[in-house]
């Protein structure tokens, strides 16, 4: 990271600007596209830079799912009641510790508008509900549960509603989302320059961001941003040094979600220009085990043979609780009726046996910890109850039919997908804030370059959700501040 | 925090300097005193500012215990073997996640020298070992276990040695420490100006810190620091807004450790001058329940009636694991042989009963979770074994003699003492680093204004330890860089 000092240049180092625009957007993922659209709609002359060979970024590789609610047309069409207030209650309960109300409040209040804006800009959603349990799927329904809204403890905190709004496509949902947004950018006549990497921000003596130094295939060029510069350049999961320094617990996860350009350059540019990065330890950690959801009938235990969460929780909650609180050691204990190979990734069996005692012994769990756990679980399961962790009744049945197996969910052997959630501190207008709480003049950001609506307690769609939402706001702010 | 922009002033705002010195030290706790001593010993003209009415800071209110080792004279006199390498192994295992090797390595390698330096500067240590279990005590022995070195899992990772070196005094150990250090400062003819609050750092156009704007009883004065300025102004546990923003989980704890001047001003000054603050979420959280250690024979459980740690772990480890991983919900289940009122603070009983089943029911733990936990514990306890969490055999006996009680250790009802551990990023020379990894020219820091040798996994004495150690280094660096 020692190059960071050079990520900021003084105005005096620029003899003359090679290019100029009103609003310069750095990164052409979902946040950048939305920033460009709103800046252009506000009358600004906009230029988008993308360091990769083509636009789309990590958004184009994603599941195309946006966390939206409050009573969208799709929610209504599928028969679900929702309100901004219930959405707010869920997010304030789930997205902590210390959820950022300054971002969550407007995000919920304007979510219906945002959905309609996306539709107007060509993002297709089919008004149909996917009944599965919020894992990747290959049909094209437009709505699903993408968090833990309908399971314990959140079902008691806020009225559950599915808020995962999925771009309509059977396979490449994220690519389809970006096809729409980038198509809208093209329609708006906003140029996107690819293979153009922003290597430094140029600042005035008073700290205002004036433009950027950009490495392009035609050489290094200086670009003046007359009104503002917007950083929408992804997170830092592919920067080994930053992860080790800021978010060491995330290193245990095998699967990094993103592109190699999620190397934190956007965050580092913002830091170099005087912005503050917050909650840099945070990440989304998803345990990718389901589908099939039949496996949720199993008993998830830590290395002490104890349950620690309802097994029907969202994969992000399962992953976080396992990696952050159980030191990444977990097993799913199944019986012969429950066990099935997961559809998405291979698994390893940590133990098989004719009795739970054999499983316990094979896992090295001191007796009778696992036997007690399973017996207590079964005692209530015959009544389809789970008084300890409140798993939904439809997943609760006794684990009693030999043989038994323990699926190895230790981080080194299972599929935990991870990306970073910490980043630049922004206000609700997408303005990058210094540690003082004051905006860095001329600098804006959105998406995973920022710390957004969620710290821990991720629900799917919150990154495309806050990236598009605050991307738009950053675009408007940059054009009009 | 919105005043932070004004915490930095341009050189051009200072028409002429009212005062000047080579090295200006902001804060007269242990780190500031040691910084002043080493800067003066390096030939610098030093001035110390203290915003309170007298010097000493939080250090003077502390237990006067420093985490030192590697084979100090006191360790040897008490018959304990230690080495820098074993100390390093313990700290790298305990002080994570992602322990800062750049600080821990020199801290361990030079710990014996540092101990001798403290002795030379008048800090008294009596070569006697306190056998208790590293809680506050009122005798005057000089050595004790102040962490989890001798308990699971650390006893398997590094050869245990007690490293809590306690300033000799029966009651006011911290005050005695500061009496020595401040006496040495006086002997070195370094002036300490009290009621002098540093309100802003003055920087040159290239970012170098040149001096400070200081509010004194004689009005606002500008002080030039010709060689360097050292921030040793404490942590931020008494800044409600900073804690809410950076370290929300710490809010649950009732007892804040520090003075009202631990309001983060030093950190904010450093941020305003371009430094980076790291690991701002981290804190020491101590569950103050013992002595008497007899209570460690109880069974510590979470709201699901599960054990989660060996009850003989250090109070900082018990506190952290309870607040950070168990959502602050815990109970200590005792039988009639174990139960006794703690010596230091009153407790509340969450339940009493003739059977564990009654306790379980009164706590609202679904049967048979707690009964299973206690039965499994007792099954091994008859052999004085704890295969699940490896509590030391001398604390392991069956919990079986009615009546039973559950001590309420939920954060709202028990004594958790907390202070912040995050702060400015420094190198091993006490230089404040920008996010680039490059030093901010002219700026140094130590103590709880910085992120030091420990993030989580606190052992007592690590704050006075790294404050004095890196305070000295900051003083030398500022005088000689």
Interface residues (C-beta under 8 A of the other chain):
Chain A: X1 X2 X3 X4 X5 X7 X96 X97 X98 X205 X244 X245 X246 X248 X249 X268 X271 X272 X274 X276 X277 X278 X279 X280 X281 X304 X306 X307 X308 X324 X325 X366 X368 X369 X372 X373 X375 X376 X379 X380 X387 X388 X389 X434 X435 X436 X437 X438
Chain B: X1 X2 X3 X4 X5 X7 X96 X97 X98 X205 X244 X245 X246 X248 X249 X268 X271 X272 X274 X276 X277 X278 X279 X280 X281 X304 X306 X307 X308 X324 X325 X366 X368 X369 X372 X373 X375 X376 X379 X380 X387 X388 X389 X434 X435 X436 X437 X438
